[in-house]
Amino acid sequence: MVEDDDFEFQYDDDDDVDGGHGDLGSDDDGDASFDLENQYYNAKAKKDDAPEEALTAFQEVVSGQGDEKGEWGFKALKQMIKLTFIMGCTADTTRYYEELLTYTTSAVTRNYSEKSINNLLDYLTPAKDLVFLENIYNRTLAALDAIKNDRLRTKTLLKLAKLWLDQKEFTRLGNVIAQLHAICDVRDENDAGGTHGLAGDGVYSSDSKRGTLLLETASLEIQMYTWQKNNKRLKAVYQQCMQVRSAIPHPRIMGVIRECGGKMYMAEQNWEQAQSDFFEAFKNYDEAGSPQRVACLKYLVLANMLTGSEINPFDSQETKPYQDDPQIAAMTSLHQAYQRKQIHAFEQILQRHQTAILSDPFIREHMVNVLKSVRTRVLLQVISPYTRIGLAYIAQRLNIPQRDVEELVVGLILDDQIHGKIDQVHERLILDPGAATAADPHATGGAALPYMAAIDRWGDALEAMTRTIANKIV
């Protein structure tokens, strides 16, 4: 259950001067209101030390109103909802919450009731009982439908969608997203035949508020598809988000969309585009002050290594201040070892900071590709002076089994990064001295490596002589 100070002592809006209607009416009404006010504050003083007594006292405030619902009854019900929730009596919480919703039509002002409902939903949402939460949200939406409060209804749907996303309740989330899209699809009165929402041609509404809501909805939908690894639907929604021009979303929303876009491109092994999206996501998170910027910066470094780029991701003015941040120090060191082609240092850093680096499932998922990339870079560097080289020697330099070297070399040959073949009998790689390779991009013909050809012939002669001597000895 939620600790009392998670909400109550951070922000308590019960004493908001905007809660009531101002004029108290006749003297008798004023006296009655004064008595209820005293009862309310007396009850509130007891809630820390004697919550059950406070609950009874708040109930007396509600009963003391008679048939006319008013401000102090509304405030008392809010306290009763919080108390019963803390006490674990969710059935009572639901009953008091349902009663409080009946006050929103006339007992308090619209703004005050909206703020109160928003705060209560935030207070109750950490509950573990999903049936209880679904009941609370359904009752709220029904009440808002009855009083035609579309603005708060939309906010409540967004809260509910976030709840289902956090709980990985994707079926429920899909139903809420459909309702949000239905709101977005309503035609604007000034729209002469245009379309809104996720229309067939992918064009969003020109209305900025509706466009903003669409991006908020899309950010939730994109996160759902990211978790489900449904890249086809993810890409469709992502591309539609990129077409929005009129919206003014919170930078955190764009950070979410760009981060999910980066993950989508990583799944497609489009490292360049992934790097671009992670950089945009980082900038948006940084602007929003979101702690997710640290994770996104790690993803940017990860994508940068996979591109094989020589450009340092910390060269930009946005990322430079974070280069020495302790939270990303391990990734920074890993990137430096990668750039220097120091395979042993790379693996030592990975081993030493295993928790800091691999605790993130996304980084762990793609670290296999990073290891392959750094080994490829080192392998190409190792073989560059030779026309033939032993696989065992390469394995020693890369610190991996020889069979893994063979697999890596075969892949590079098939990708035309190496021009040569594997001699299975002598367990060595034989390179074509007359062809350019990724390791020697400037080689243009047989004349490019004449000394290598001579050394190769000398090596063959030496090997033949060794075999002849060995045969004579036997």
N, C-alpha and C positions, 0 to 999 in steps of 0.2 A: 504494500500500500504506500501511498505518497506521504512523505514527511510533511508536518504542518508548515514548516518554514519554506517549503518549496514554492508556496504561493502566498500564504497568508501574511507573512512578514515581509515579503518582497514588495507586495502591492496589495493594499486593501482599499477597495473603492467604495466601501459601504458608507463612508462619511462624505461622499461627493455631494457638494452643494447643489448639483444639477439633478439630484435624484427625484425630488418632488415637483410640485407644481407652483411653488411660490406662496401665494396667498392662502392662508389657512382657513379663511371664512369667518364664521361667528366665534364669539368668545368661548362658547361651549365646545366648539370644534377645536379651538386652540388649546383649551385645557386638556381635552382628550388626547390630542396629538402630543402635548407636553408629557402627559403621563406615559404614553406609549414609548416616547423617546427615552424617558428615564428607565423604564423597564428594559428597553433594548440595551442600553449601555450598562446597566446592572448585570444583565445576562452575559454581555460580552466580556465583562470583567472576570467572570467565572470560568470561561471556556478553557483556560490553560490548566488551572488547578483542579477544576471539577466539571469536566465536559458533560457528564450526564445531567448534572444540575443545570448547567447552562442550556442544554437542549430543552429541558422542561420549561425553563424561563423564557426561551425564545418562542416556544409553542404558546405560552401565555400571551406574548405580544401579538401573535397571529390571531388567537382567539379573541383578544381584547378589542379587535377592530370591529367586531360585530359583522354585519352583512356587507359593510363597505370596505373594499380592499384599498389599502393605501401604501404609502412609502415605507413606513416602519415595518409593516408586515412583509413587504418585499425584501427588505434588508434582513429581517429575522430569518426568512426562508433561505436566503443565501448562506447565512451562517449555519443553519440546520443541515443544509446540503453538504457543506464542508465537514462539519463535525461527524455526521453519520458516515461519510466516505472514509474519513480517517479511522473511524471505529470499525470499519469493515462491514457496516450494515447497508449494503448496496440496494437492497429492496426498499429501505426507508429513503435512501438517497434518491432513488427513482421516483418515489411517491412525492417527496417534497419538491423535486425538480419539476415534475408535471404540474404541481400546484402553482409553482412560481411562474410557469409559462402563461397561466391564465391572467397574471397581473400585467402582461405586456400591452394589453389593448388600451387600458385607461388609467391604471394605478400610478404609473411612472411615465416619464417622458420617453420618446422613441430612442433618442441617443443614449440615455442612461440604460435602458433595457438592452440595447444592442451591445453596449460595452460590457454589461454584466453577463450576458449570455456568452459572449466571446471569452471572457475571463474564466467563467465556470467550465466551459468546454476545455480550455487549456488546462484547468486544474484537474479535471476528471480523466483526461485522455491517457495519462500514464497508467491507468488501471490495467491489470492483466486479464480481467474478465471481458472477453470480446463480446459475449452476448449482452452483458450489461452496457458496454459502450455502444453497441449497435442500437440497443433500445433507446438510449439517451439521445443519440443523433437522429434516429427516426422520429422520436417525439418532437425534437426541436424543429426538424424540417416540416413536419405536419403543422406545427403551430405557426411557423413562418409562412407557409402556404396560405393558411387561414387568414392571416392579417396582411397578406400581399407584400411582405417585406422581401423583395427580390434581392436586394443588395446583401442583406445578412444571410439569406438562403445560399447565395453563391459562395460567400465566405465560408459558410458552414460546410458546404460540399467540398471545398478545397481542403479544409481541415480533415474531413472524413477520408478524402482520397489519400492525404499524407499519412493518416493513421493506418489505412489498409496497406499502403506501400511499405511502411516501417515493419508491419507485421507479416509481410510477404503474402497477404491475402489477395492474390491477383484476380480471382473471379469477382470478389466484391469490389475491388479497385476498378475493374473493367466496367462494372455497372455504374459506378459513380462518374467515371470518365465519360461514359455515354450521356449521362445527364448534363454534364458540363458542356459537352459538344452541342447538345440540344439547345442550351442557352445561347451559345455562340452562333448557332445556325439561324436564329431569329433575324428576319430581314429588317434592316434599318428603314424607317419611313422615307428617308431621303434617297434610298438606294433604288435607282431606276433599273431594276432587272438584274443587278449584280448578284454575286453569291457571297455567302459568308461561311465561316468554318472551314473544315477540310473538304472543300469542294472537289469535284472530279478533276478540274484543271489545276488544282493545287494553289488557287489564289485565295488569300485571306481577306477579311473585311478591311475596308479602308478606315473604319472607325477605330481610333486609338485605344479606347477602353476595351472594346471587344478584341482587338488585336493583342492587347496585353493579357487579357484573360485566356486567349487561345495559347499564348506562349506559356503561361502558367500551367494550363492543362497539358500542353504538349510536353513540358518538362517532366511531369508525373508519368505520362504515357511512355516517354522515352526511357525513363528509369525502369519502368516495368519491363519493357522489351529488352533492356540491357541485362537485367537479372535473368530473364527467360532465355537469353542468347538468341532471340528472334531477330537476326540481323536484317531480314527482308523488310519486316514492318518497321523496325527501328530506322532504317535508311529512308523509307518513304516519309515518315513523320519528320525526321531530321531535315530532309531536303525542303519540306514545306515550311519548316521553321526559318530556314535561311532566306525564304522569299518574303518574310514579313518586313515591312518598311515603316508602317505607321505606329507600331506599338512602342510604349515606353516602359519596358519591364525593369524590374529590380535587377541589378547586375548579378545577383546570386542565381537568378533564374537562367540568365544567359550562360553563367558558369556551369550550371548543371547540364544544359543542352550541349555546350561545347565539349565538356568532359565526356559525356556519353558518345558524342560524335568521334572523339579521339579514340575511345575504346572500340567503337565500331570499325574504324579504319585500321586499328591494330589487329583486329580479328581477320581483316582482309589482307594483312601484311602490307598495307599502304603506309609505310613508315613516315614518309614525308608529310602526307596530309595529317596523319595522327599527331606529329610534332607540332604542326601549325595549330590544330584545334586545342591541344593541351596548353599551348602558349596563350591562346585567347581565353581559355577557361581560367588559367592562372591569373591573368590580368583582371578578369571580372570578379573572381573570388577575392583578389587582393583589394579591389575597389570596395567590395561589400564588407571587407573585414572578416571574411569567413575563414575559419581554421582549415577548411578543405583545400586552401591554396597550397599548403605544405605537401599534401598527398599529390596534388596536381603537378607541382613542381618536380616531384619524384618521377611522375609519369612522363614529364617532358624530357628529363634526363635519360630515362629508359628509351624513349622513342628516338632521341638524338643518337644514342649508341647504335641503335638498329639501322639508322640511315647510313652509318659509316661516315658521317660528316666530320670534317676537321674543325668546324665552327663550335666554339665553346658556348653552351646554352646560357652561361652566366655573363656573357659579354653585353647583353642588353641592359638598359638602365632600369628596367622593371625587375629583372631577376638578380642583378648584381648585389643588392643589399642582403640577399638570402644565401649568398655563396658560403658564408661561414656559419650559417645557422646550425646549431647542434642537431636539430631534427633531421637535417638532410646531409650531415657531414659524411655519413657512410656512403650515400649515393654519389656525393662529390668525389670522394676518394676512389670509388669504383670507376667513375668516369675518367679520372686522371690516369688510372692504370690502363684503361681501355685505349685512351688516346696514345699512350706511350708504347702500346703493344706489349705490356709486361704481364704475360699470362699468369706467372706464378704469384705476382703481387695481387693481381685481380682475384685469383682463387682464394688467397689468404684473407683478403678484405671481405670477400663473400662469406668465408667461414667464420671469421672473427665477429662480423656484424650480422650474423644470420637472422637474428630476431628483428633487428631494426630494418633490414631490407626485405626479408622473405615473409614477414608477418602479414604483409598486404597480399591477399590472394591474387590480385591482378598482376602485381610485379612478379610474384612467384610463378604465375602461369606463363609469363613471357621471358623469364630468365633463361630458359632453355635456348631460346632464339638468340639472346644476348651472348651466351656462352659459345654458341656456334659461330656467331659473328666475330667475336674476339679471337677464337681459335683459327678462323679462316684468315683473319688479318695477319696473325703470327705465322701461320703456315706459308702464306704467300711470301712473307718476308724471308722465312728460312730457306725456301727453295729457290729464291731468285738468283743466286750465283751459280746454280748447278744445272747440268743437263740430265744427271741421274743422281738419285739420292736414296739412301735406305729408309724404308718405312719405320724401322725400329728407331733410327736417329730422330725422325720427325716426331714419333710418339714420345721420345724422351724430352724433346724440346717443348712439346705441348702438354706434357704430363698427363697423357691419356693412354688407354690401351691401344695396341697396334690395330686391332680390328676397327676401332673408332676412327683411326687415321685413314684406313682404307675407305670407310664409308664416306668420310669427309672429302677425300680426294676424288672419289667417283662422282660425287655430287658436283664438285667444281669442274670436272672434265665435261660432264653433261651440260653444265651451264656455260661452257666455253670460257671459263675463267682460267682454266689450265689447259694447255695444248700438249698432250702427251698420253702415256698409257702406263699401266701397272704391270710390272714383270712379276708374276705370281711365283715363279720358280725361285728367283733370287730375292724376292720380297723387297723390291725397290720401285721407285717412281722414275720413269724415263721420260724426259721432257723433249719436245721438238725444238731444237735450237734455232730453227728458221721461222718460228711463229711468235707473234707477240702474245703475251699473257697478261693477266691482271697484275701479276707480280712484276712484269717488265713491260709496261704499256708503251714504251718508246721503241721497242724492237721492231724493225720493219723488214727484215729479210735475213738470209743466211749470213751475210757479211757483218751483221750486227754483233755476232758473238764468235769470231774466228778462233780466239784463244780457248773458248769453251770446247769447240769441236776438237782442237788439238789435244786438250787435256783429256777429253773423252776417249780419243784414240789411244792415248798413252795409258789410260786406265784399263782399257780392254787388253792391251798388250801385256801390261803388268799382271792382270788377272790370269791370262793364258799361261804366262811364264810360271806363275805360282802353282797352277794346276799341274804343269809338266814336272816341276820339281817334286811336288807332292807324290805324283805317280811313281817317279823314279825311286823315291825313298821307300814307298810301299813295296 
